[in-house]
Amino acid sequence: MGKIYHLIKEVARLIANHSIGNGIRKIFFKISGVKIGKKVFVNQGLVIVDNGKKHMVILEDYVTLAPRITIITRSSPYNIHPSLRKEDLPIKEGKVIIGEGSWIGTNVTILPNVKIGKCCIIGANSLVTKDIPDYSIAFGIPAKPIRNLKDGNNKPK
Ligand SMILES: CC(C)(COP(=O)(O)OP(=O)(O)OC[C@H]1O[C@@H](n2cnc3c(N)ncnc32)[C@H](O)[C@@H]1OP(=O)(O)O)[C@@H](O)C(=O)NCCC(=O)NCCS
């Protein structure tokens, strides 16, 4: 990735996160390489850590992101101590896809190579380490599906 593109991406994200309003935020996140579908709502404080490639984060139609979400598509220490070899480290990389109609609660962190299915709800403060099946309500560290929105048993107890 060229240095100019990297600079544009970083500036676009900075502007996005200092913008009032979903519409402006989405424009700048799109410029920074995020793929965003129709009727998506991006709240304040979205942090994306990536490798600079385009469309590593995909927000499908009707996705809602609550405030302060972190999405990581590349996890690798840039500055490791010389006594450690990169091959020995748990470096992870992969797209994060949030499926159509899903709602991600506040303070959620999503790790690389995760697909959250269609129409899921991810509870506040969760850490999503693995794929989440369609229509799941999932939460926790790590996030686990606890109910399915299609099983007719969705009322809180
Ligand atoms: C995940 C969520 C939708 C579940 O709602 P619910 O189905 O009504 O669940 P309940 O409130 O009945 O809670 C059921 C159990 O799960 C626990 N729980 C609920 N949400 C949790 C979460 N995010 N993390 C850990 N545990 C959670 C409750 O403490 C309760 O535990 P108990 O059975 O031991 O008492 C909701 O708790 C949540 O996290 N919503 C996101 C809120 C948010 O971020 N809003 C942003 C505004 S845009």
PDBQT file of the ligand as one rigid body, heavy atoms in Angstrom, charges set to zero:
ROOT
HETATM    1  C1  LIG A 201     -27.459  -8.843  24.714  1.00  0.00    +0.000 C 
HETATM    2  C2  LIG A 201     -28.718  -8.134  25.120  1.00  0.00    +0.000 C 
HETATM    3  C3  LIG A 201     -29.473  -7.671  23.865  1.00  0.00    +0.000 C 
HETATM    4  C4  LIG A 201     -29.523  -9.179  25.871  1.00  0.00    +0.000 C 
HETATM    5  O1  LIG A 201     -30.758  -8.650  26.226  1.00  0.00    +0.000 OA
HETATM    6  P1  LIG A 201     -31.879  -9.618  26.840  1.00  0.00    +0.000 P 
HETATM    7  O2  LIG A 201     -32.174 -10.720  25.917  1.00  0.00    +0.000 OA
HETATM    8  O3  LIG A 201     -32.989  -8.726  27.217  1.00  0.00    +0.000 OA
HETATM    9  O4  LIG A 201     -31.141 -10.268  28.070  1.00  0.00    +0.000 OA
HETATM   10  P2  LIG A 201     -31.462 -10.082  29.606  1.00  0.00    +0.000 P 
HETATM   11  O5  LIG A 201     -31.334  -8.650  29.986  1.00  0.00    +0.000 OA
HETATM   12  O6  LIG A 201     -32.760 -10.793  29.892  1.00  0.00    +0.000 OA
HETATM   13  O7  LIG A 201     -30.252 -10.866  30.275  1.00  0.00    +0.000 OA
HETATM   14  C5  LIG A 201     -30.178 -12.292  30.269  1.00  0.00    +0.000 C 
HETATM   15  C6  LIG A 201     -28.914 -12.703  31.017  1.00  0.00    +0.000 C 
HETATM   16  O8  LIG A 201     -27.779 -12.343  30.219  1.00  0.00    +0.000 OA
HETATM   17  C7  LIG A 201     -26.919 -11.428  30.925  1.00  0.00    +0.000 C 
HETATM   18  N1  LIG A 201     -26.448 -10.447  29.951  1.00  0.00    +0.000 N 
HETATM   19  C8  LIG A 201     -27.210  -9.608  29.196  1.00  0.00    +0.000 A 
HETATM   20  N2  LIG A 201     -26.446  -8.883  28.374  1.00  0.00    +0.000 NA
HETATM   21  C9  LIG A 201     -25.181  -9.243  28.627  1.00  0.00    +0.000 A 
HETATM   22  C10 LIG A 201     -23.940  -8.827  28.102  1.00  0.00    +0.000 A 
HETATM   23  N3  LIG A 201     -23.874  -7.897  27.146  1.00  0.00    +0.000 N 
HETATM   24  N4  LIG A 201     -22.806  -9.430  28.556  1.00  0.00    +0.000 NA
HETATM   25  C11 LIG A 201     -22.885 -10.377  29.528  1.00  0.00    +0.000 A 
HETATM   26  N5  LIG A 201     -24.035 -10.826  30.054  1.00  0.00    +0.000 NA
HETATM   27  C12 LIG A 201     -25.172 -10.247  29.616  1.00  0.00    +0.000 A 
HETATM   28  C13 LIG A 201     -27.838 -10.804  32.002  1.00  0.00    +0.000 C 
HETATM   29  O9  LIG A 201     -27.078 -10.339  33.076  1.00  0.00    +0.000 OA
HETATM   30  C14 LIG A 201     -28.715 -11.962  32.346  1.00  0.00    +0.000 C 
HETATM   31  O10 LIG A 201     -27.999 -12.839  33.172  1.00  0.00    +0.000 OA
HETATM   32  P3  LIG A 201     -28.746 -13.764  34.276  1.00  0.00    +0.000 P 
HETATM   33  O11 LIG A 201     -29.618 -14.695  33.494  1.00  0.00    +0.000 OA
HETATM   34  O12 LIG A 201     -27.637 -14.427  34.992  1.00  0.00    +0.000 OA
HETATM   35  O13 LIG A 201     -29.532 -12.819  35.139  1.00  0.00    +0.000 OA
HETATM   36  C15 LIG A 201     -28.467  -6.860  25.984  1.00  0.00    +0.000 C 
HETATM   37  O14 LIG A 201     -28.160  -7.208  27.323  1.00  0.00    +0.000 OA
HETATM   38  C16 LIG A 201     -27.324  -5.995  25.457  1.00  0.00    +0.000 C 
HETATM   39  O15 LIG A 201     -26.122  -6.199  25.728  1.00  0.00    +0.000 OA
HETATM   40  N6  LIG A 201     -27.739  -4.989  24.629  1.00  0.00    +0.000 N 
HETATM   41  C17 LIG A 201     -26.822  -4.053  24.011  1.00  0.00    +0.000 C 
HETATM   42  C18 LIG A 201     -26.997  -2.662  24.605  1.00  0.00    +0.000 C 
HETATM   43  C19 LIG A 201     -26.210  -1.632  23.857  1.00  0.00    +0.000 C 
HETATM   44  O16 LIG A 201     -25.016  -1.745  23.669  1.00  0.00    +0.000 OA
HETATM   45  N7  LIG A 201     -26.901  -0.608  23.382  1.00  0.00    +0.000 N 
HETATM   46  C20 LIG A 201     -26.270   0.395  22.582  1.00  0.00    +0.000 C 
HETATM   47  C21 LIG A 201     -27.230   1.472  22.179  1.00  0.00    +0.000 C 
HETATM   48  S1  LIG A 201     -27.162   1.777  20.439  1.00  0.00    +0.000 SA
ENDROOT
TORSDOF 0
